[in-house]
């Protein structure tokens, strides 16, 4: 009968071919290659012992007791480090025995096996093979070589990393007529795992069962390690489930208490396999969210329960915007555990990740959990959540969603956050943009009541709101108060002031303000003159707008698209369609892109006044830009959706995301 090791070395191929020429084909001694989802069959019980029991090897530096006295194992190993042949080993050992006195003829076999293992760790594999050749001459006190010797040599090959010499060991075992035991196969499997030869691992595993040997806990652990190497979490889960069924049916040989301890290790190893697979998916998977969720579901079905630290390590691996779904699921699993304990650093990472994914409501929920359930938030938690509030407040500021901004401020105060000047100014600017004068005044008062000192931005926003509400006298009183308390006006504040005087029709004071800007070393810009021209348009003073346009040119300030857009509207109001046409053509010749509204204004004015102008010279109508949709809802009287962050756009949807609206109302209202 052929040895079970015959297929593991090259010579087996020739022998097998010769056998097939003279005998009918028989099944090979190894089973077919197993897929990664291989399920182990029930282990066969054997009447003979499958594992050779050996005494523990002597440690380096201790005395191993021989037939005639003590032997220094460390000294023997040092003497044999450079041996290359059995003759050299014999000479060195003989000299060692002669020097030691006591008349021993042979060293104990236990000494040789300890030396072989030590030589393997030192990567002295030639010396280890030479020791085995020496033992084959019957030089050991226990006779020649046996399974234990070859297992030690195979372990030395593994430790040295010279895997190409595996076949030499197996061929020598077969030549000596020494059958392998389960330790031999376990060592082979572990070597193949290190090499990444997963199919070979399962071939060896099949051979163990086919040879009538009983797999040990180390066998199953090595199979699990192969799944880890392959990154196949589902195969590992199925393998663990099968092992658990075998255990419950009493099909695993050995002490039940020992298997209880081993199953704890198996579950930890399975969790590790799943963790590595999910981490790979998060780092480079095509569909990381779906892949990780499938593994988590498979773990639930298999009854594998990772501990908190495993979940937290996965949370740290979530760094992309698309990972927020996985991160939130992991967070919920940690919270739903019995103790509900979670690391504060993990919570801070989650708050950061939710903000990166523009899921600010989820970040706020996590912060609320920190306040309600713990752990207590720290400075980093505070800074992260404040940054998210600022993003939302800036969105409200850009589109004038002042009611939403007010609710955000209220929510911050409810959760122990203290809005600073930056946050209050954002809401003031939202009120200004929405021309909500009374709301701006209320916010300004609340800001002062909170102990904050308004800055030039605060005063500028209030002045702008009053100017848009045509409360010019109140605006001037605010200006005087601002100067009285020592707040220095900036370009924006001066621009609003000239708009106020334009609205009052006091052009002399406009000149005075411009001179005051120069004396304060604040240079007027195109924004200043655009504000003046816009104020003229709002007050139906087209002639004054054209004068300010010329003064702008005199001061070498180049007009922009807004300048021409406002000027064209002012000239049409003043009944000067030809001049409006000329301004439009001048802007186009300068390479400026005016909106379709300016084109329509010029076209309609020329037609209404019957101007003798070749309208074809205007060229094609500019492509109309998509205007942001204006929506009414419970969060504000009206606001734009177009430029809001992606998550806030759902506020404008009437039936798109009820879940979003529910979650948002939870922390906004």
C-alpha positions in Angstrom: 0.0 0.0 0.0 1.4 3.4 -1.0 2.3 5.9 1.7 0.0 8.8 2.4 3.0 11.0 1.8 3.6 9.7 -1.8 1.8 12.6 -3.5 3.7 15.3 -1.6 7.0 14.8 -3.4 8.0 14.9 -7.1 8.9 11.2 -7.3 5.3 10.2 -6.6 4.2 11.4 -10.1 6.5 8.8 -11.8 5.5 6.0 -9.4 1.8 6.8 -9.9 2.1 6.8 -13.7 3.9 3.4 -13.6 1.1 2.0 -11.4 -1.5 3.2 -13.8 0.1 1.3 -16.7 -0.2 -2.1 -14.9 -3.3 -1.7 -12.8 -6.8 -0.4 -13.2 -7.1 3.3 -12.2 -7.8 3.7 -8.5 -8.8 6.8 -6.5 -5.7 8.8 -5.5 -4.7 8.8 -1.9 -5.7 12.5 -1.6 -9.2 13.8 -2.2 -10.0 16.4 -4.8 -9.1 20.1 -4.1 -11.7 21.6 -1.8 -13.3 25.0 -2.5 -13.0 27.7 0.2 -16.5 26.8 1.4 -15.4 23.2 2.1 -17.3 21.6 4.9 -15.5 19.0 7.0 -17.0 15.5 7.1 -17.4 13.8 10.4 -14.0 12.6 11.7 -13.4 8.9 11.7 -12.6 7.3 15.0 -9.5 5.2 14.9 -8.7 2.3 17.2 -5.0 3.3 17.2 -3.6 6.4 18.7 -3.3 9.2 16.2 -1.0 11.4 18.2 2.4 10.4 19.4 2.9 11.4 23.0 6.4 12.7 23.8 8.1 14.2 26.8 8.7 17.9 26.7 12.0 18.9 25.2 14.7 20.3 27.5 15.0 24.1 27.3 18.1 25.8 26.2 20.6 25.9 29.0 19.0 23.1 31.1 20.4 19.6 31.7 18.7 16.8 29.8 19.1 13.5 31.8 20.6 10.7 29.8 21.5 7.1 30.6 24.8 8.0 32.1 24.4 11.5 33.5 23.4 15.1 32.5 24.0 16.6 29.1 24.2 20.3 28.3 21.7 20.6 25.4 22.7 24.2 24.7 26.4 23.2 24.4 25.5 20.3 22.0 23.4 22.7 19.8 26.3 25.2 19.7 28.7 22.5 18.7 26.5 21.2 15.9 25.6 24.6 14.4 28.2 24.3 11.5 27.9 20.6 10.9 27.1 19.6 7.3 27.3 15.8 7.2 26.4 12.9 9.5 30.1 12.2 9.9 30.8 15.7 11.2 27.9 15.3 13.7 29.2 11.9 14.8 32.7 13.3 15.4 31.4 16.4 17.3 29.0 14.3 19.4 31.7 11.7 20.2 34.1 14.5 21.2 31.4 16.0 23.4 30.8 12.7 25.1 34.5 12.0 25.6 35.0 15.5 27.2 32.0 15.0 29.5 33.4 11.8 31.0 30.9 9.3 32.3 31.2 6.8 29.4 27.9 7.4 27.6 27.7 5.8 24.1 24.8 7.8 22.8 23.0 11.0 23.6 19.3 10.8 24.5 17.0 11.1 21.5 15.3 14.0 23.4 18.5 16.0 23.2 18.7 15.5 19.4 15.1 16.6 18.8 15.7 19.7 21.0 18.8 20.5 18.9 16.9 20.0 15.6 14.2 22.5 16.7 16.9 25.0 17.9 18.8 24.7 14.6 15.6 25.4 12.7 15.0 28.6 14.7 18.6 29.7 13.9 18.1 28.9 10.2 20.8 26.2 10.3 18.8 23.7 8.3 21.8 21.9 6.8 22.9 21.1 10.3 19.4 19.9 11.3 19.4 17.5 8.3 22.9 16.3 9.2 21.6 15.4 12.7 18.8 13.4 11.3 21.2 11.5 9.0 23.3 10.8 12.1 20.2 9.4 13.9 19.4 7.2 10.9 22.6 5.3 11.8 21.0 4.3 15.1 23.1 6.8 17.0 20.4 7.9 19.5 19.9 6.2 22.9 16.3 5.4 21.8 17.3 3.9 18.5 17.0 5.5 15.1 14.6 8.1 13.7 10.8 8.1 14.4 7.7 10.2 13.8 8.8 12.7 16.5 12.2 13.3 14.9 10.7 13.9 11.5 8.1 16.2 12.9 10.8 18.2 14.6 12.7 18.4 11.3 9.6 19.5 9.5 9.0 22.2 12.1 12.6 23.3 11.6 11.9 23.7 7.8 8.9 25.8 8.7 10.8 28.0 11.1 13.7 28.5 8.7 11.4 29.5 5.8 13.2 27.1 3.3 9.9 25.6 2.2 11.6 24.0 -0.8 13.0 21.3 1.4 9.7 20.0 2.6 9.7 17.3 -0.1 13.1 16.1 1.1 11.7 15.5 4.6 8.6 13.7 3.3 10.6 11.6 0.8 13.0 10.6 3.6 10.1 9.6 5.9 8.6 7.4 3.2 12.0 5.8 2.5 12.4 5.0 6.2 8.9 3.5 6.3 7.7 5.9 8.9 4.1 6.8 8.5 3.0 10.4 9.2 0.8 11.2 12.1 -1.7 14.1 12.5 1.1 16.4 13.8 3.0 15.8 10.5 -0.1 16.9 8.6 -0.8 19.8 10.9 2.7 21.1 10.3 2.3 20.7 6.5 -0.9 22.6 6.6 0.6 25.5 8.6 3.5 25.6 6.1 1.0 25.8 3.2 -0.9 28.6 5.0 2.3 30.6 5.3 2.9 30.1 1.6 -0.7 31.1 0.7 -1.3 27.7 -0.9 -4.9 27.4 0.3 -5.9 24.5 -2.0 -2.9 22.5 -0.6 -4.2 23.0 2.9 -7.5 21.4 2.0 -5.8 18.5 0.2 -3.8 17.8 3.4 -7.0 18.1 5.5 -8.7 15.6 3.3 -5.7 13.3 3.6 -6.0 13.4 7.4 -9.6 12.1 7.3 -8.8 9.7 4.5 -6.0 8.1 6.4 -8.2 7.4 9.4 -6.5 9.9 11.6 -8.5 12.1 14.0 -8.1 15.9 13.4 -7.1 17.8 16.5 -7.9 21.3 17.6 -4.7 22.5 15.9 -6.0 21.0 12.6 -9.2 22.9 12.7 -7.4 26.1 13.8 -5.0 25.8 10.8 -8.0 25.4 8.5 -9.5 28.5 10.0 -6.2 30.3 9.4 -6.3 29.3 5.8 -9.7 31.1 5.5 -8.2 34.1 7.1 -5.3 34.0 4.6 -7.8 33.8 1.7 -10.1 36.5 3.2 -13.1 34.2 2.9 -15.3 35.2 5.9 -18.3 33.2 4.7 -16.3 29.9 4.5 -15.0 30.5 8.0 -18.5 31.1 9.3 -19.8 27.9 7.7 -16.8 25.9 8.9 -17.4 27.1 12.5 -21.1 26.3 12.2 -20.2 22.7 11.1 -17.7 22.3 13.9 -20.3 23.4 16.4 -22.8 20.9 15.0 -20.2 18.1 15.3 -19.4 19.2 18.8 -23.1 19.1 19.8 -23.5 15.6 18.4 -20.4 14.4 20.2 -18.4 13.7 17.0 -15.3 15.5 18.2 -12.9 13.1 20.0 -11.4 14.4 23.3 -12.4 15.9 26.5 -15.5 18.1 26.3 -14.0 20.7 28.6 -11.0 21.0 26.4 -13.2 21.6 23.4 -15.1 24.2 25.3 -11.9 26.2 25.6 -10.9 25.5 22.0 -14.3 26.8 20.7 -13.6 30.1 22.5 -10.4 30.3 20.4 -12.2 29.2 17.3 -14.8 31.9 17.7 -12.1 34.6 18.2 -10.3 33.4 15.2 -13.5 33.5 13.1 -14.2 37.0 14.3 -10.6 37.9 13.2 -11.2 36.3 9.8 -14.4 38.3 9.4 -12.7 41.5 10.6 -9.9 41.1 8.0 -12.4 40.5 5.2 -14.5 43.5 6.2 -11.5 45.7 6.5 -10.3 44.6 3.0 -13.7 45.5 1.7 -13.7 49.0 3.3 -10.2 49.7 2.0 -10.5 48.5 -1.6 -13.9 46.8 -2.2 -16.1 47.6 -5.2 -19.1 47.7 -3.0 -17.8 48.1 0.6 -21.2 48.8 2.2 -22.9 45.8 0.7 -20.0 43.5 1.3 -19.5 44.5 5.0 -23.3 44.3 5.7 -23.4 40.8 4.3 -20.6 39.6 6.5 -22.2 41.2 9.6 -25.5 39.4 8.7 -23.6 36.1 8.3 -22.0 36.6 11.7 -25.5 37.1 13.2 -26.8 34.0 11.5 -23.8 31.9 12.7 -24.2 33.2 16.3 -20.8 34.8 16.3 -20.7 37.9 18.5 -17.7 40.2 18.2 -16.9 42.2 21.3 -16.9 46.0 21.5 -13.2 46.3 20.6 -13.8 44.4 17.3 -16.6 46.8 16.3 -14.6 49.8 17.3 -11.6 48.7 15.2 -14.0 48.4 12.2 -15.3 51.9 12.9 -11.8 53.3 12.7 -11.5 51.6 9.3 -14.5 53.7 8.1 -12.9 56.8 6.6 -14.7 57.4 3.3 -17.9 59.3 2.7 -19.6 56.1 1.5 -18.8 54.3 4.8 -21.2 56.3 6.9 -23.9 53.6 6.6 -21.6 50.9 7.9 -20.3 53.2 10.7 -23.8 54.0 11.9 -24.7 50.3 11.9 -21.6 49.5 13.9 -22.4 52.3 16.3 -25.9 51.0 16.9 -24.5 47.5 17.6 -22.1 48.8 20.2 -24.9 50.8 21.9 -27.3 47.9 21.9 -24.8 45.7 23.8 -25.6 45.0 27.4 -23.3 47.6 28.9 -23.6 50.1 26.0 -20.0 51.2 26.7 -18.2 52.9 23.8 -14.9 54.7 23.5 -15.2 58.5 23.3 -12.5 58.6 20.6 -14.6 56.3 18.5 -17.6 58.6 19.0 -15.6 61.6 17.9 -14.4 59.7 14.8 -18.1 58.9 14.0 -19.1 62.6 14.4 -16.3 63.6 12.1 -17.2 60.9 9.5 -20.9 61.9 9.5 -19.9 65.4 8.9 -17.6 64.4 6.0 -20.6 62.4 4.5 -22.8 65.5 5.0 -25.0 63.6 7.4 -25.1 66.3 10.0 -28.3 65.0 11.6 -26.6 61.7 12.4 -23.6 63.5 13.9 -26.0 65.5 16.1 -27.7 62.3 17.2 -24.4 60.8 18.3 -23.6 63.9 20.2 -27.0 63.8 21.9 -26.2 60.2 22.9 -22.9 61.3 24.4 -24.9 63.8 26.6 -27.6 61.3 27.5 -25.8 58.0 27.7 -22.1 58.8 27.9 -19.2 59.0 27.8 -19.1 62.7 28.5 -18.0 64.7 25.4 -14.7 66.4 25.5 -13.3 69.5 23.8 -12.8 67.6 20.5 -16.4 66.5 20.5 -17.5 70.1 21.1 -15.3 71.4 18.3 -16.5 68.8 15.9 -20.2 69.4 16.5 -19.7 73.1 16.4 -18.1 72.8 13.0 -21.2 70.9 11.8 -23.5 73.5 13.2 -21.5 76.2 11.4 -21.9 74.3 8.1 -25.6 74.3 8.5 -25.7 77.9 9.7 -23.6 79.0 6.7 -26.1 77.2 4.4 -28.9 79.2 6.1 -26.8 82.4 5.7 -26.2 81.9 2.0 -29.9 81.4 1.2 -31.5 83.5 3.8 -33.2 80.7 5.7 -33.4 82.8 8.8 -36.0 80.7 10.6 -33.9 77.6 10.3 -30.9 79.5 11.6 -32.8 80.6 14.6 -33.9 77.0 15.4 -30.3 75.9 15.0 -29.2 78.4 17.6 -32.0 77.3 19.9 -30.9 73.7 19.5 -27.3 74.5 20.3 -28.3 76.2 23.5 -30.6 73.3 24.5 -27.6 70.9 24.1 -25.3 73.0 26.2 -23.4 74.5 23.2 -22.7 78.2 23.4 -23.0 79.9 20.1 -20.3 82.6 19.5 -20.2 85.7 17.4 -19.7 83.6 14.3 -22.9 81.7 14.8 -25.0 84.7 15.7 -23.6 86.6 12.8 -24.5 83.8 10.4 -28.2 84.1 11.5 -28.0 87.9 11.3 -26.7 87.7 7.7 -29.5 85.2 6.9 -32.1 87.8 8.2 -30.4 90.5 6.2 -30.4 88.4 3.0 -34.1 87.6 3.5 -34.8 91.4 4.2 -36.3 90.3 7.6 -35.7 93.6 9.5 -37.6 92.8 12.7 -36.0 89.3 12.9 -32.5 90.9 12.5 -33.3 93.4 15.3 -34.5 90.5 17.6 -31.4 88.4 16.9 -29.1 91.4 17.5 -30.8 92.0 20.9 -30.5 88.3 21.8 -26.9 88.3 20.9 -26.2 91.2 23.3 -28.4 89.5 26.0 -26.1 86.4 25.8 -23.2 88.6 26.8 -21.6 88.8 23.4 -20.2 92.0 21.9 -21.4 92.7 18.3 -18.5 93.2 15.9 -18.4 95.0 12.5 -20.1 92.0 10.8 -23.0 92.1 13.3 -23.5 95.8 12.7 -23.1 95.4 9.0 -25.8 92.7 8.8 -28.2 94.8 11.0 -27.5 97.9 8.8 -28.2 95.9 5.7 -31.5 94.6 7.0 -32.6 98.1 8.0 -31.6 99.5 4.6 -33.6 96.8 2.8 -36.6 97.6 5.0 -36.1 101.4 4.1 -35.7 102.2 7.8 -33.1 104.7 7.0 -33.2 106.8 10.1 -33.0 103.8 12.3 -30.1 102.6 10.3 -28.3 105.9 10.8 -28.8 105.7 14.5 -27.2 102.2 14.5 -24.3 103.6 12.5 -23.8 106.3 15.1 -23.9 103.8 17.9 -21.4 101.5 16.1 -18.9 104.4 15.8 -19.6 105.5 19.4 -18.7 102.1 20.8 -15.4 102.1 18.9 -16.2 99.5 16.1 -14.4 100.6 13.0 -16.5 100.3 9.8 -15.2 98.1 7.0 -15.9 98.3 3.3 -19.2 96.4 3.6 -20.4 98.8 6.3 -19.5 101.9 4.2 -21.2 100.3 1.2 -24.4 99.9 3.1 -24.1 103.5 4.4 -23.9 105.0 0.9 -26.9 102.8 -0.1 -28.8 104.4 2.9 -28.1 107.9 1.7 -29.0 107.0 -1.9 -32.3 105.8 -0.5 -32.8 109.0 1.3 -32.0 111.0 -1.8 -29.0 112.7 -0.1 -26.4 112.5 -2.8 -24.2 115.0 -1.1 -23.8 112.7 1.9 -22.8 109.9 -0.5 -19.9 112.0 -1.6 -19.1 112.7 2.0 -19.1 109.0 2.8 -16.8 108.3 -0.1 -14.3 111.0 1.1 -14.6 109.5 4.6 -13.7 106.1 3.2 -10.5 107.5 1.6 -9.5 109.3 4.9 -10.1 106.0 6.7 -7.9 104.3 4.1 -10.7 102.1 2.9 -10.7 102.1 -0.9 -14.1 102.0 -2.7 -14.4 98.9 -5.0 -16.7 97.8 -7.7 -18.9 96.4 -4.9 -19.4 99.9 -3.4 -20.5 101.4 -6.8 -22.7 98.4 -7.5 -24.5 99.0 -4.2 -24.9 102.7 -5.2 -26.3 101.8 -8.6 -28.5 99.1 -7.2 -29.9 101.6 -4.7 -30.6 104.0 -7.5 -32.5 101.3 -9.3 -34.6 100.5 -6.2 -35.5 104.2 -5.9 -36.2 104.7 -9.7 -33.3 107.0 -10.2 -31.9 105.8 -13.5 -30.2 109.1 -14.3 -28.3 109.0 -11.1 -27.2 105.4 -11.7 -25.7 106.4 -15.0 -23.8 109.3 -13.4 -22.3 107.0 -10.8 -21.3 104.6 -13.6 -19.3 107.4 -15.1 -17.7 108.3 -11.8 -16.8 104.7 -11.4 -14.9 104.8 -14.7 -13.2 108.0 -13.7 -11.8 106.3 -10.6 -10.5 103.5 -12.8 -12.8 100.9 -11.3 -13.7 98.3 -13.9 -17.4 97.4 -13.9 -18.5 93.7 -13.7 -21.6 91.8 -14.8 -23.6 93.0 -11.8 -22.7 96.6 -12.7 -24.0 96.3 -16.3 -27.0 94.3 -15.2 -28.2 97.0 -12.7 -27.3 99.8 -15.1 -29.3 98.3 -18.0 -32.3 98.1 -15.7 -31.8 101.7 -14.5 -31.6 103.0 -18.1 -34.7 101.2 -19.1 -36.5 102.6 -16.1 -35.3 106.1 -17.2 -36.7 105.5 -20.8 -33.4 105.1 -22.5 -33.5 101.8 -24.4 -30.8 102.7 -26.9 -28.4 103.5 -24.2 -29.3 100.3 -22.4 -28.6 98.5 -25.7 -25.2 100.1 -26.0 -24.3 99.1 -22.4 -25.3 95.5 -23.2 -23.2 95.4 -26.3 -20.2 97.0 -24.4 -20.4 94.3 -21.8 -20.5 91.6 -24.4 -17.5 93.1 -26.2 -15.6 93.1 -22.9 -16.2 89.3 -22.6 -18.7 89.6 -19.7 -21.5 87.1 -19.6 -24.8 88.9 -18.7 -27.8 86.8 -17.7 -30.8 86.2 -19.9 -32.8 88.7 -17.8 -30.6 91.6 -19.2 -31.0 90.3 -22.7 -34.8 90.2 -22.3 -34.9 93.7 -20.7 -33.1 95.2 -23.6 -35.1 93.4 -26.2 -38.5 94.3 -24.6 -37.5 97.9 -24.1 -36.4 98.4 -27.7 -39.7 96.9 -28.9 -41.9 98.9 -26.5 -40.2 102.2 -27.4 -40.0 101.4 -31.1 -36.3 102.0 -31.2 -34.7 101.7 -34.7 -32.1 99.1 -33.6 -31.1 95.9 -35.4 -32.0 93.5 -32.6 -30.2 90.7 -34.5 -27.0 92.3 -33.4 -27.7 91.2 -29.8 -27.0 87.7 -30.9 -28.6 84.6 -29.5 -30.3 84.7 -26.1 -28.0 83.5 -23.3 -28.7 80.1 -22.0 -30.9 80.5 -19.0 -29.3 79.2 -15.8 -31.3 76.9 -13.7 -32.8 79.1 -11.0 -33.0 77.6 -7.5 -36.4 76.4 -6.5 -38.2 78.6 -4.0 -40.2 76.5 -1.5 -42.5 77.3 1.4 -42.5 75.0 4.4 -42.8 74.8 8.2 -39.1 75.5 8.7 -39.1 79.0 7.1 -41.4 81.3 5.3 -39.5 80.8 2.1 -36.0 79.7 1.1 -33.9 78.5 -1.8 -32.7 74.9 -2.2 -30.3 75.1 -5.0 -27.0 75.8 -3.3 -27.7 74.1 0.0 -25.6 71.0 1.1 -27.0 67.8 -0.3 -28.6 66.7 3.0 -30.4 70.0 3.5 -31.9 69.9 0.0 -34.3 67.2 1.3 -36.1 69.9 3.3 -37.5 71.2 0.0 -38.9 67.8 -1.0 -42.5 67.1 -0.3 -42.3 63.4 -0.6 -38.7 62.4 -1.2 -37.4 61.5 2.3 -39.9 61.3 5.1 -37.2 59.5 7.2 -34.9 62.4 6.7 -37.6 64.9 7.7 -38.4 62.8 10.8 -34.8 62.7 11.9 -34.2 66.3 11.2 -37.3 67.5 13.0 -36.1 65.5 16.0 -33.1 67.8 16.5 -34.3 71.0 14.8 -37.6 71.4 16.5 
